[in-house]
């Protein structure tokens, strides 16, 4: 048995909002509930509902910009910047800009729909 895994076929999460989500490691790809790592591209005008995840989420912006509404504060991260959002924090993610935003998201424990707690 090898002491490593090379991911050549990430799981592409089906979406209906134009966002590309490629999970390289995590629940959907490897069954690992401890951590998930995903490559994402959010199209211009994309947004998600507010959510209060039961996991820490780290985001590293590769290109473009991404908006974060955390409580009463609005932050905009640009290429080369990163952020850690602590679990049980109410947040909304969006890309209200005119260019795609490419980024890497790492969740610990791993992302799951049961733990993201999106608002209706």
ABEGO torsion letter per residue (X at the ends): XBABBBBABBBBBBBAAGBBBBBABEAAAAGBAABBBBBBBBBBGBBBBBBBBABBBBBBBABEBBBBBBEABBBBBBBGBBBBBBBGBBBBBBBABABBBBBBBBBOBBBBAAAAGBBX
